[in-house]
Amino acid sequence: MTSLDLHAVHKHYGPVHVLDGIGLSVAAGSRTAIVGPSGSGKTTLLRIIAGFEAPDAGRVTLGGQLLADGPSAVPAHKRGIGFVPQEGALFPHLTIADNVGFGLARNTPQRAERIAELMDMVALSRAMLARRPHELSGGQQQRVALARALAQRPRLMLLDEPFSALDTGLRASTRKAVATLLGNAGITTILVTHDQSEALSFADQVAVMREGRLVQAGPPAELYLRPSDVTTASFLGESIVLPAQLAGGWADCALGRIAVNDRQRGGAAQIMLRPEQLQVVQVPASSAHGTDASGCYGAVTDTDFGGSVCVLSVRLLRGSAAAVVAGADDLAEAAPLLVRTSALQVPPVGAMVRISVAGDAHVFSA
């Protein structure tokens, strides 16, 4: 069953085409994250779904109900959609109880019980109901904003970068708590964020926007490991993109001969690896000899200590690597390869290492 459907949604602001034919389906009870660089149109799309703006063309339906057909749209307050903005937007002069119950009429049966139940849902103590927003932490304020949005039992929850103002540790724990809460309640949710890792960890479906277009949508692992193009690959995380020659499910490239996820393609292509697929082992200098059937060799030129994970800069040996790909005669002209490794086993600068690849490389579409 599909809860939300967007079909050919367009939006202009003067001569600027902000949304260009967006089409997206969101399953009932699922969580979708919309990501993209600034100016890609993701917040405008969220506002159109919420009813704060109307599309110039296209349709928006929710649970089979037509919410917008071009400029003709159902008002926001009649859509049954909850909205949590970036800063929570709590009323500073109201108590937490009054903030949570703001959308509930004063004569609502068992109103106080409903407010207390909502505090339980967002894992906040009922003792906080008498406090003011400034007496709560940032994470607690975001949960109050979520409780307020849940008060009227929305059909759809929209989250507009609600975790961006939180500290890193608090951000992760709050995000996980919100995801669990919404999943247990079975509420269809759309999150707009500029944080790729947040989108990948929060959502069942990730939708990537660029220049007003939806370039790819699907399960997080699918997009991360099989992005549609180089730009999407780089946006979703660090990537290593190499030219290669394909044949029979294998690629001959700067890193030697490695398996690819396309057994049919042949000839020249671009392939992608994620940095965590590279494995590095220090070897004696006498055993380093360019490439072999399942790896390549190089010299460590720099190390960047990052706590649990360190990044090595590796200059690949002549005939193995970037020198061949770039057509460089001198190793100094070839860009170093960046490789992640455990901080427990960091080869020193000048050490020789062997680099191998775990898993398949992704082949970009022609």
N, C-alpha and C positions, 0 to 999 in steps of 0.2 A: 504493500500500500504506500502511495506517495502522499506525503503531507503537504509539501510546498512545491509548486511548479512555477518556474519563470520561463516565459517563452518570448524570444526576440525582443527583449527589453532595450529601448533606446532612451537616451537622455542627453539634451544639449543645454549648455549655458552660453547663450549667444552663439558665436561661431565655433565654440569648443564642443566636440563630440565626446562627452564624458563616458557614456555607456554605448557600446556598439553591438547590438543584437545579442545580449546575454541570454543564454538558455541554461537552466540548471534545475535538477530535481533533487529533492531532499526527502528521504524516507522518514515515515512517522517514527518518533521516538529516538531518532539518531542525532548525532552531533556533527555539524559541518563547520569547518574553518575556512574562511575566505582570506587569502593572503595576496600580497602584491606590494610593489614599491609605492611610495607616496605619489599621488596623482593617478593611480591606476583605476580609480572609480569604485573601490570597495565600500567606502563609507556612504557614497551616494546610493549604491545598490541597497545597503542596509536601510537607509532612510526611506527608500521607495517601498521596501517590504513592510516597514513599520507604518507607512502611511503619512510620514512627515513630508514627503514629496510624491508627485505623480509622474509616471513616465510619459515621454512624448509619444511613444508607441510601444506596443507589446502588452502581454497579459501577465498578471500575477494571480495565482489561485492558491487557496489554503484549505485543505480538507474538502476539495470539490467546490468551494465557494469562490466566486470571482471577486477578487479584491480590487483589481485595477485592469482596465482595458483602455490603454492609452491614457489620456488626461482624465477620463471618467473613473473615479476611484472612491472606494468606501473610506469614510473618515477614520483616522487613526484610533479614536476612542471606541469605535464599533468593531474593531478587528479581533479583539481578544488576544492581543499580542503583548507580552512583557518585554520591557526594554531596560537594560542596565548600561548606563553611560560610563565613560572612561573614569571619571572621578567619583562615581557613586551618586553625587548630587543629592546628598541628604539635606534636610532642612535644619540648619544649625540651632534654630530657636525652639525646635520641637524635641520632645523626649524620643528615645528609641521606640517606645510603644506607639507613639503618635506617628513616627516616620513609617513604621511597618504597617500600621493600619490606615495610612493616608487614603488609600484607594477603597477602603471599606466604609460604607455608610454608617453613621453613628447608630442607626437602628438595626444594623445587621444582627440577626440572632446569634447569640454566643460569640460576640465580637472579641471579647477579651480572651476567650478560650482559643479562638482562631489565631490571634496574635501570638499567644504563648506557644501554640503548636508550630507556627512558622519559625519561631526562635529555635525550637527543638530541631526542625528540619535542617536549619543551616548551622547546627552544632554550636549555638550560642546559649549562654546561661540566661535563664529568665530573670535573674537578678539584675541584668543589664537594662531591662526595660525602662527603668526610671532614670537612666543616665542620658546625657546629651552626646551628640556625635563626637565632639572634641575630646571626650573622655575615653574613646575607643581607639584601638590601633587601626592602621590602614586596612589590614586584612579583615578585621572585625567590621569596619564600616562597609567594605565591599559585600560582606555577607548580609548585613542589614539591608543594603540596596537590593540584593537578590531576594531576600525575604519579602520586601515590599513589592517587588515585581511578581512574586509567586502568589501574593495575597488573593488575587482574583482568578486563580487557576487558569493561567493563559494556555492557549493551544500551541503557542510558539514563543520561545524565548530568544531575544536578540541581545548579544553581548558586544559592546563596542569598545574593544581594547580595555576591558575592565581590570586587568592585572598590571598594566604598564607602569603605574605609579608606585608599585610595591617593591620592596627590596628583593634581591634574587631568591633567598631562601624562603621568604614569606610568599613570594610570588608562586613558587613551585607548589608549596603546600596548599595554598588557597586554590590554585587551579585544580589540583587533584581533588580537593574536597568538593568544589563546585561541580566538577565532572561526575563524581560519584553521586552527588545529590540529584542532579538532573537526570542521570541514568536511572537511578532508583525510582524517580517520579515518572519516568517514561515521557518526559517533555522534549519535544523536538527543539533543537537548539542550533543557532547560527552564531559563530564567533568571528568577529573581524579583528585581525591582528597583523602587525608587521613583523612579529617574532616567529620565524620559521619553526624553531624547535617547539615553541608553544603550540603551534598549529598541529604539528606532527604527533605530539603526545596527547592532545586534548580530543582530537576529532576522529570520527569514523570515516569521514570523507573530507578531503582537502581540495579546495578549488583555487587555482592560481590565476590571478588577473594581471594583465599587462596592457597599458594604453587603452583601457576601456573594453578590452576583450577578455573572454574566458579562454585561456590557452590550454588548460588541462584540468581535469577533475577526476578523482578516484580515491581509493584507499591510501592512507599515508605511506605505507611501505611501497606500494606500486609507484607512486610519484617520486619517492626518494631514490629508489633503485632503478626505475625506468622512466626518467623524465622525457618529455617529448622533444626537447631541444636543449642546446647548450646553455641558453639564457636561463631556462627554468631549472636546469641542473645546478647552476651556480647560485641561483636565488635560494634554493632549498638546502644548501650546505656546501662545504668545500668539495671540490671535484677536481679530478685529474682527467683532462681531455687530450687524447692522443690520436694522430693519424695512424691508420693501420691498413694492412692488406688482409682481407678475409677469404677463408676457404674452408669448407667442411666443418663449420662450428669453431674454428680457431682464428686467432688474429696474430699476425706477425707485426710487432710494434717495438717501440723503444725499450720496453721491459721484457723483451723476448717473445716467446710463443705462449699466448694465454687463451683460455676458453672464453667464448662469448655466448650471449643469450639468444643469438639468432643463428640457427643452423642452415638457413637457406641462402643468406646473402653471400655474395662473393665480390672480390675486387676491392677498390679503395673505399674507405669509410672512416668515420670518426667514432671512436669508442670512449667510454667514460668509466672511471673507477672512483670509488669513494676512498679517502685517505686511510680509513680503517681496514681496507682490504689489503694494504701493503704490509708485509711482514719483513723485518730487518734483523739480520744476525751478523755479528762481527766475525770476520774471517781473517786468517793470516794473509799478509800482502802477497805471498807467493802463490796463493790459490785463486786470486782474483784475475779473471781473464776475459773481460768483456761480457758476453752473454753465454748462456747455455740454454737447453731446451725449456727450462721452467723458471728462469730468473735472470737477473743481471747483477752487475757489480758496480760499486762506486766508492768514492772517498768522502768521508764526512768533512764538510767545510765549516759548519757552524751548528751550535745547539741552542735551543731556546727552551729553558726550563719553565714548565707550566704547572708544577705540582704533580698530580697523578700521571699526567701525560706530558711528554716532551716532544718538540718538533725538531727533527734533524734536517739540515740542508745537505743534500748528497749530490756531489758532482759525479755523474755517471761516466764510466770508462769509455775510452775511444772504441767505436764500433758497437757499443751497446746502447747507446741511449740517445739522449737529446742531441748529441753531436751528429748522429746519423740522420735523425729526423729533421734537424734544422739545416743540415748540409754544412755543418761547421767543420773546418779542418783542425781548428785548435779547440781543445777542451775548454779553455777560458771563455770561448764565445757561447757555449751552451748554458742555458739557464739551469740552475740546480733544481733537483726534485725535493719537495718537502714531504717528509715521512714522519708519521706519529709513532712513538714508541713508549713503553712503560718507563717511568722515572727510575725504576729499580735496575734497569739494564741499559744505560745510556752509553753508547760508544763515544770515546773521546774524539775531539777534532783531529783529523788526520788519519783516523782508523779506516780500514777497508771493511766494507760491509757487502753482504749479499741480500738482494731484495727479491722477494717472491710475492705472488699474488694469490689471495684466497678468494674463492668464488669466481663467478663469471663477470666479465666486463659487459657493460650495456652498449649496444649498437644503436646509434641515433638513426632515425628514419632518413632515407635519402632525400 
